[in-house]
């Protein structure tokens, strides 16, 4: 996933879920890691990072 795409995804998630967006992303990361989907987990981690950047 490209950094700009992660930023766009983070913005969309925040608009849709507000402060709960980070918890939803954390759930996605855990689910991907549990099922061995390492590439997807990496993408969700990029989104989490972009989401945290939005807050600052």
N, C-alpha and C positions, 0 to 999 in steps of 0.2 A: 504494500500500500504506500502510495506517495504521501509525503507530509501534508500537502495541501488537501488531499482527500481526507486524511485523518482530521484535519481542522474543520472541514465541511461537515463530516460525520459528527464530530463533537458538538458543533454549533446546532445541528439539527436535533441531536439527542437532548441538549440542554433546553432548547425551545420546547420540545415535547414533554420532558420530564422534570425540568427545573433542577433543584438541588438533589433530587433522587437519581439523576442521571449517572452519577459516579457509582452509586451502589448497583445500578443495573449493569454497568460496564464490568464491574467486579464479578458479578454473577456470570456474565458471558465468559470472562477470562477463566474462572474456575471450571465452568462446564467444558470449555475447549481443552483445557489442560487435563481434565479427568478423562476425556475421551481420546486423548492423544493427538488432537488437532493443533499441533504446535504453530503452524503458520497462521491459523485463525487467531490463536491466543496472542501471537505477536502483533497482529493487526489491532486487536482489541486493546493491547497495552499502548500502542501508538495513539489510539483514540483517547484512552485514559489520560495520557500525558497531555494531549491537546486540550482536553477538557479542563485539566488542572491549570493550564496556561490561560484559559479563558477567565478563570477566577481571579487572576492576578493582574 
